[in-house]
Amino acid sequence: MLWLAGLTVPAVAEMPALAPETKSWSVDGDFARKAADETPRTRARMNLSGAACAPTRPRFASCLIVNDEKKYAQFFSVKDRRLAPGAVIRLVGKDVKGDPDAEGAAFADRFFYVIGSHGRPRHGDGAGRARFVVLRFPVDARGRPAFPVSEEEPTGVETSSRLGEAMREAAGLGAFYDQPLDHNGVNIEGIAVKDGRMHLGFRGPSVDGEGFILSVDADAVFTSDKPLAPKVTRLPLGRTTGIRDLAAVRDGLIVLTGPVNEQAVAPALWHWSDRTGAVTPLGTLTPPKNLPADAKAETVLVLRDAPKQPLRLLIMYDGAENGAPTEYRVKR
């Protein structure tokens, strides 16, 4: 058992198992197939790593999905358990060395956000520092960008590299900043923006069975003279367990966890109250049938968040064709 603020928190092995819903999901066609920069080994649809939707009418008419090997993201919509890929949007210029290693997406207050991993690559020194950024762009009430979308140039996309300063000085995180993930280095994989705060979930480091969330003023990230007001929260998630995604809900955040590297750690869901700090285990994920052995649960998309009702969550898997979208119903 793990302990937090006087509460007993069960280890992952003791959490209830969450089975997929019986009704299956599908994708109309494929996510981004840009012939100029795709090979069978680096297909964007095999490396999906984060998604978010704007609160449109009808619902889910404007969503964004990112992948961790490309310089672009892609819009999509959701209807009747089907995901329909749409326009591609360039995030960084072609002349930028490396890609953002985009690991998560969020939506709040008219902006889509995309987080780079801020992690040192497994090989080399991270030349170009392309992954040490967070990006955002505005959309209108229909969830459409307030500028002409381009596949070739990052028109209308705002970029910030301010998060590095907060991580270097953050208690418990600073010592791991700019270290390789294989050495428990800093690596962001989740982002959620709620009530003016940007919450960042770290795949690594994992220290003494605890994972990390760094919260900062969301507007300050893109305003150079405004204090970031950083706050670090340590969550008792288990040994070698990190955060793979975050998603905002009415009463806090959903936290998706998994192994820091390739450890035998089952993917699991938790609820974290950003107001009280309370952590509640929700359950471990039973993967869908025929999932590739090396696929990892890396995306949480909230389908329903209604009072006194189970959460409906769509989980997508990095390493599976088009993310193998799978629905789970989860009691709070």
Beta strands, then each sheet from edge to edge (+ up, - down):
strand 1: 2-4
strand 2: 7-9
strand 3: 17-18
strand 4: 26-27
strand 5: 48-53
strand 6: 63-67
strand 7: 72-79
strand 8: 82-90
strand 9: 102-108
strand 10: 111-116
strand 11: 134-138
strand 12: 158-160
strand 13: 187-194
strand 14: 197-204
strand 15: 210-217
strand 16: 231-236
strand 17: 241-249
strand 18: 252-259
strand 19: 268-272
strand 20: 279-285
strand 21: 296-304
strand 22: 311-318
strand 23: 326-330
sheet 1: 1+ 2-
sheet 2: 3+ 20+ 19- 18+ 17-
sheet 3: 4+ 8+ 7- 6+ 5-
sheet 4: 9+ 10- 11+ 12-
sheet 5: 13+ 14- 15+ 16-
sheet 6: 21+ 22- 23+
end
